[in-house]
Amino acid sequence: MHDIPQQLTPLQLELLKIYSFQPSEADLIAIKKMLAAYFAQKLIQQVDEAVEKKGITGDDLKSWLNEKT
């Protein structure tokens, strides 16, 4: 099997810098919460844009939630 070198992303590099300072457990929890909030907000914005672009209504969303698989 061939080893494929993987390059770290800019985000991974920034996180490594944070961890090099040995933050406290409380700081790590706060950082995780900030990252989660950031990516959740980004997802919400993308969904809102898609809903507007596609003309999806609140009734459409409710209907999809109630669909049986």
A tleap script that builds the chain and sets N, CA, C and O, in Angstrom:
source leaprc.protein.ff14SB
mol = sequence {
  NMET HIE ASP ILE PRO GLN GLN LEU THR PRO
  LEU GLN LEU GLU LEU LEU LYS ILE TYR SER
  PHE GLN PRO SER GLU ALA ASP LEU ILE ALA
  ILE LYS LYS MET LEU ALA ALA TYR PHE ALA
  GLN LYS LEU ILE GLN GLN VAL ASP GLU ALA
  VAL GLU LYS LYS GLY ILE THR GLY ASP ASP
  LEU LYS SER TRP LEU ASN GLU LYS CTHR
}
set mol.1.N position { 0.852 -1.180 0.000 }
set mol.1.CA position { 0.000 0.000 0.000 }
set mol.1.C position { 0.896 1.241 0.000 }
set mol.1.O position { 1.906 1.281 0.703 }
set mol.2.N position { 0.527 2.241 -0.781 }
set mol.2.CA position { 1.330 3.453 -0.892 }
set mol.2.C position { 0.886 4.474 0.145 }
set mol.2.O position { -0.305 4.685 0.372 }
set mol.3.N position { 1.874 5.096 0.763 }
set mol.3.CA position { 1.558 6.186 1.675 }
set mol.3.C position { 1.384 7.457 0.868 }
set mol.3.O position { 2.275 7.859 0.120 }
set mol.4.N position { 0.248 8.077 1.023 }
set mol.4.CA position { -0.039 9.317 0.313 }
set mol.4.C position { 0.167 10.465 1.290 }
set mol.4.O position { -0.554 10.564 2.283 }
set mol.5.N position { 1.136 11.332 1.028 }
set mol.5.CA position { 1.342 12.453 1.944 }
set mol.5.C position { 0.119 13.364 1.935 }
set mol.5.O position { -0.415 13.697 0.877 }
set mol.6.N position { -0.309 13.757 3.113 }
set mol.6.CA position { -1.467 14.631 3.216 }
set mol.6.C position { -1.016 15.983 3.767 }
set mol.6.O position { -0.304 16.060 4.768 }
set mol.7.N position { -1.438 17.019 3.103 }
set mol.7.CA position { -1.098 18.363 3.530 }
set mol.7.C position { -2.170 18.853 4.489 }
set mol.7.O position { -3.359 18.615 4.274 }
set mol.8.N position { -1.756 19.529 5.537 }
set mol.8.CA position { -2.711 20.068 6.486 }
set mol.8.C position { -3.405 21.288 5.892 }
set mol.8.O position { -2.805 22.068 5.153 }
set mol.9.N position { -4.673 21.431 6.229 }
set mol.9.CA position { -5.429 22.591 5.774 }
set mol.9.C position { -5.057 23.802 6.630 }
set mol.9.O position { -4.500 23.649 7.716 }
set mol.10.N position { -5.363 24.995 6.145 }
set mol.10.CA position { -5.095 26.189 6.966 }
set mol.10.C position { -5.797 26.120 8.329 }
set mol.10.O position { -5.235 26.559 9.333 }
set mol.11.N position { -7.005 25.580 8.371 }
set mol.11.CA position { -7.716 25.453 9.644 }
set mol.11.C position { -6.962 24.524 10.589 }
set mol.11.O position { -6.800 24.836 11.769 }
set mol.12.N position { -6.503 23.393 10.080 }
set mol.12.CA position { -5.757 22.452 10.911 }
set mol.12.C position { -4.476 23.099 11.447 }
set mol.12.O position { -4.119 22.899 12.607 }
set mol.13.N position { -3.799 23.860 10.616 }
set mol.13.CA position { -2.578 24.537 11.054 }
set mol.13.C position { -2.870 25.537 12.175 }
set mol.13.O position { -2.119 25.622 13.147 }
set mol.14.N position { -3.956 26.287 12.037 }
set mol.14.CA position { -4.333 27.243 13.080 }
set mol.14.C position { -4.669 26.528 14.381 }
set mol.14.O position { -4.286 26.979 15.460 }
set mol.15.N position { -5.384 25.416 14.279 }
set mol.15.CA position { -5.722 24.660 15.486 }
set mol.15.C position { -4.474 24.091 16.159 }
set mol.15.O position { -4.395 24.045 17.386 }
set mol.16.N position { -3.514 23.666 15.370 }
set mol.16.CA position { -2.251 23.190 15.943 }
set mol.16.C position { -1.535 24.300 16.703 }
set mol.16.O position { -0.924 24.048 17.741 }
set mol.17.N position { -1.607 25.518 16.193 }
set mol.17.CA position { -1.008 26.655 16.897 }
set mol.17.C position { -1.685 26.864 18.252 }
set mol.17.O position { -1.023 27.128 19.255 }
set mol.18.N position { -3.008 26.741 18.264 }
set mol.18.CA position { -3.749 26.911 19.518 }
set mol.18.C position { -3.330 25.843 20.518 }
set mol.18.O position { -3.063 26.141 21.683 }
set mol.19.N position { -3.276 24.598 20.056 }
set mol.19.CA position { -2.944 23.501 20.958 }
set mol.19.C position { -1.506 23.580 21.437 }
set mol.19.O position { -1.195 23.036 22.496 }
set mol.20.N position { -0.614 24.234 20.701 }
set mol.20.CA position { 0.782 24.327 21.125 }
set mol.20.C position { 0.923 25.165 22.393 }
set mol.20.O position { 1.927 25.053 23.095 }
set mol.21.N position { -0.065 26.001 22.695 }
set mol.21.CA position { -0.036 26.818 23.911 }
set mol.21.C position { -0.596 26.064 25.113 }
set mol.21.O position { -0.650 26.614 26.213 }
set mol.22.N position { -1.001 24.845 24.925 }
set mol.22.CA position { -1.584 23.993 25.960 }
set mol.22.C position { -2.725 24.703 26.696 }
set mol.22.O position { -2.626 24.994 27.888 }
set mol.23.N position { -3.805 24.975 25.965 }
set mol.23.CA position { -4.953 25.632 26.603 }
set mol.23.C position { -5.578 24.728 27.657 }
set mol.23.O position { -5.417 23.508 27.627 }
set mol.24.N position { -6.285 25.344 28.579 }
set mol.24.CA position { -6.963 24.587 29.636 }
set mol.24.C position { -8.142 23.820 29.035 }
set mol.24.O position { -8.561 24.065 27.904 }
set mol.25.N position { -8.653 22.898 29.819 }
set mol.25.CA position { -9.822 22.127 29.375 }
set mol.25.C position { -11.006 23.056 29.121 }
set mol.25.O position { -11.768 22.854 28.175 }
set mol.26.N position { -11.156 24.073 29.965 }
set mol.26.CA position { -12.249 25.043 29.785 }
set mol.26.C position { -12.077 25.811 28.470 }
set mol.26.O position { -13.050 26.069 27.762 }
set mol.27.N position { -10.829 26.172 28.152 }
set mol.27.CA position { -10.580 26.866 26.887 }
set mol.27.C position { -10.893 25.963 25.699 }
set mol.27.O position { -11.475 26.416 24.713 }
set mol.28.N position { -10.514 24.700 25.784 }
set mol.28.CA position { -10.800 23.762 24.695 }
set mol.28.C position { -12.305 23.614 24.480 }
set mol.28.O position { -12.775 23.577 23.343 }
set mol.29.N position { -13.042 23.531 25.558 }
set mol.29.CA position { -14.504 23.425 25.446 }
set mol.29.C position { -15.075 24.684 24.803 }
set mol.29.O position { -15.963 24.604 23.954 }
set mol.30.N position { -14.562 25.853 25.210 }
set mol.30.CA position { -15.031 27.120 24.634 }
set mol.30.C position { -14.711 27.188 23.145 }
set mol.30.O position { -15.532 27.649 22.353 }
set mol.31.N position { -13.522 26.731 22.762 }
set mol.31.CA position { -13.126 26.735 21.351 }
set mol.31.C position { -14.029 25.806 20.550 }
set mol.31.O position { -14.464 26.162 19.455 }
set mol.32.N position { -14.316 24.626 21.080 }
set mol.32.CA position { -15.208 23.684 20.393 }
set mol.32.C position { -16.593 24.294 20.209 }
set mol.32.O position { -17.201 24.148 19.149 }
set mol.33.N position { -17.090 24.975 21.235 }
set mol.33.CA position { -18.404 25.613 21.140 }
set mol.33.C position { -18.404 26.722 20.094 }
set mol.33.O position { -19.363 26.864 19.337 }
set mol.34.N position { -17.325 27.509 20.051 }
set mol.34.CA position { -17.239 28.585 19.053 }
set mol.34.C position { -17.205 28.016 17.644 }
set mol.34.O position { -17.872 28.530 16.746 }
set mol.35.N position { -16.426 26.950 17.450 }
set mol.35.CA position { -16.362 26.332 16.121 }
set mol.35.C position { -17.717 25.750 15.726 }
set mol.35.O position { -18.157 25.903 14.586 }
set mol.36.N position { -18.376 25.081 16.676 }
set mol.36.CA position { -19.684 24.505 16.385 }
set mol.36.C position { -20.686 25.606 16.030 }
set mol.36.O position { -21.454 25.463 15.079 }
set mol.37.N position { -20.679 26.695 16.788 }
set mol.37.CA position { -21.602 27.804 16.520 }
set mol.37.C position { -21.313 28.428 15.155 }
set mol.37.O position { -22.241 28.758 14.416 }
set mol.38.N position { -20.044 28.589 14.820 }
set mol.38.CA position { -19.665 29.171 13.533 }
set mol.38.C position { -20.172 28.311 12.377 }
set mol.38.O position { -20.799 28.816 11.445 }
set mol.39.N position { -19.896 27.006 12.445 }
set mol.39.CA position { -20.292 26.130 11.338 }
set mol.39.C position { -21.809 25.936 11.295 }
set mol.39.O position { -22.374 25.757 10.216 }
set mol.40.N position { -22.472 25.969 12.446 }
set mol.40.CA position { -23.936 25.891 12.456 }
set mol.40.C position { -24.534 27.117 11.777 }
set mol.40.O position { -25.467 27.001 10.982 }
set mol.41.N position { -23.992 28.301 12.094 }
set mol.41.CA position { -24.493 29.528 11.481 }
set mol.41.C position { -24.242 29.520 9.978 }
set mol.41.O position { -25.092 29.951 9.199 }
set mol.42.N position { -23.086 29.034 9.578 }
set mol.42.CA position { -22.771 28.952 8.156 }
set mol.42.C position { -23.753 28.027 7.437 }
set mol.42.O position { -24.208 28.345 6.339 }
set mol.43.N position { -24.078 26.899 8.039 }
set mol.43.CA position { -25.045 25.972 7.456 }
set mol.43.C position { -26.423 26.616 7.357 }
set mol.43.O position { -27.107 26.479 6.343 }
set mol.44.N position { -26.820 27.308 8.399 }
set mol.44.CA position { -28.129 27.979 8.390 }
set mol.44.C position { -28.193 28.992 7.249 }
set mol.44.O position { -29.207 29.086 6.557 }
set mol.45.N position { -27.123 29.744 7.053 }
set mol.45.CA position { -27.094 30.725 5.959 }
set mol.45.C position { -27.216 30.034 4.602 }
set mol.45.O position { -27.930 30.511 3.720 }
set mol.46.N position { -26.521 28.915 4.440 }
set mol.46.CA position { -26.578 28.193 3.163 }
set mol.46.C position { -27.970 27.624 2.920 }
set mol.46.O position { -28.464 27.651 1.793 }
set mol.47.N position { -28.600 27.113 3.962 }
set mol.47.CA position { -29.960 26.580 3.825 }
set mol.47.C position { -30.922 27.717 3.486 }
set mol.47.O position { -31.771 27.574 2.607 }
set mol.48.N position { -30.786 28.848 4.187 }
set mol.48.CA position { -31.649 29.997 3.909 }
set mol.48.C position { -31.510 30.458 2.453 }
set mol.48.O position { -32.499 30.772 1.791 }
set mol.49.N position { -30.264 30.492 1.971 }
set mol.49.CA position { -30.040 30.900 0.579 }
set mol.49.C position { -30.670 29.904 -0.396 }
set mol.49.O position { -31.271 30.301 -1.394 }
set mol.50.N position { -30.532 28.615 -0.104 }
set mol.50.CA position { -31.112 27.596 -0.982 }
set mol.50.C position { -32.630 27.666 -0.968 }
set mol.50.O position { -33.271 27.522 -2.009 }
set mol.51.N position { -33.204 27.884 0.202 }
set mol.51.CA position { -34.659 27.987 0.337 }
set mol.51.C position { -35.166 29.164 -0.495 }
set mol.51.O position { -36.151 29.051 -1.224 }
set mol.52.N position { -34.471 30.296 -0.369 }
set mol.52.CA position { -34.898 31.474 -1.124 }
set mol.52.C position { -34.725 31.261 -2.635 }
set mol.52.O position { -35.608 31.599 -3.423 }
set mol.53.N position { -33.597 30.707 -3.016 }
set mol.53.CA position { -33.308 30.499 -4.439 }
set mol.53.C position { -34.295 29.527 -5.072 }
set mol.53.O position { -34.720 29.729 -6.210 }
set mol.54.N position { -34.660 28.484 -4.355 }
set mol.54.CA position { -35.546 27.448 -4.897 }
set mol.54.C position { -37.025 27.746 -4.646 }
set mol.54.O position { -37.895 27.022 -5.130 }
set mol.55.N position { -37.312 28.810 -3.892 }
set mol.55.CA position { -38.702 29.159 -3.622 }
set mol.55.C position { -39.397 28.181 -2.692 }
set mol.55.O position { -40.602 27.958 -2.809 }
set mol.56.N position { -38.654 27.602 -1.778 }
set mol.56.CA position { -39.217 26.624 -0.843 }
set mol.56.C position { -39.951 27.383 0.260 }
set mol.56.O position { -39.447 28.372 0.792 }
set mol.57.N position { -41.134 26.911 0.588 }
set mol.57.CA position { -41.946 27.572 1.614 }
set mol.57.C position { -41.846 26.825 2.941 }
set mol.57.O position { -41.353 25.698 3.005 }
set mol.58.N position { -42.321 27.474 3.984 }
set mol.58.CA position { -42.397 26.830 5.296 }
set mol.58.C position { -43.276 25.588 5.252 }
set mol.58.O position { -42.996 24.591 5.917 }
set mol.59.N position { -44.338 25.658 4.463 }
set mol.59.CA position { -45.213 24.491 4.319 }
set mol.59.C position { -44.481 23.326 3.654 }
set mol.59.O position { -44.686 22.170 4.025 }
set mol.60.N position { -43.626 23.628 2.668 }
set mol.60.CA position { -42.819 22.579 2.038 }
set mol.60.C position { -41.943 21.892 3.071 }
set mol.60.O position { -41.872 20.664 3.121 }
set mol.61.N position { -41.273 22.697 3.902 }
set mol.61.CA position { -40.381 22.137 4.917 }
set mol.61.C position { -41.146 21.268 5.909 }
set mol.61.O position { -40.691 20.183 6.273 }
set mol.62.N position { -42.313 21.747 6.348 }
set mol.62.CA position { -43.128 20.965 7.277 }
set mol.62.C position { -43.569 19.648 6.634 }
set mol.62.O position { -43.561 18.599 7.278 }
set mol.63.N position { -43.948 19.715 5.377 }
set mol.63.CA position { -44.375 18.517 4.658 }
set mol.63.C position { -43.248 17.487 4.576 }
set mol.63.O position { -43.465 16.290 4.764 }
set mol.64.N position { -42.040 17.979 4.290 }
set mol.64.CA position { -40.896 17.068 4.176 }
set mol.64.C position { -40.571 16.431 5.523 }
set mol.64.O position { -40.178 15.266 5.584 }
set mol.65.N position { -40.733 17.194 6.602 }
set mol.65.CA position { -40.463 16.651 7.931 }
set mol.65.C position { -41.440 15.536 8.284 }
set mol.65.O position { -41.103 14.621 9.036 }
set mol.66.N position { -42.640 15.616 7.742 }
set mol.66.CA position { -43.674 14.632 8.077 }
set mol.66.C position { -43.732 13.462 7.111 }
set mol.66.O position { -44.544 12.553 7.283 }
set mol.67.N position { -42.863 13.478 6.082 }
set mol.67.CA position { -42.860 12.363 5.132 }
set mol.67.C position { -42.382 11.086 5.804 }
set mol.67.O position { -41.468 11.105 6.628 }
set mol.68.N position { -43.002 10.001 5.446 }
set mol.68.CA position { -42.575 8.701 5.947 }
set mol.68.C position { -41.631 8.087 4.933 }
set mol.68.O position { -41.858 8.172 3.726 }
set mol.69.N position { -40.576 7.473 5.427 }
set mol.69.CA position { -39.603 6.873 4.521 }
set mol.69.C position { -39.919 5.420 4.279 }
set mol.69.O position { -39.203 4.747 3.537 }
savepdb mol mol.pdb
quit
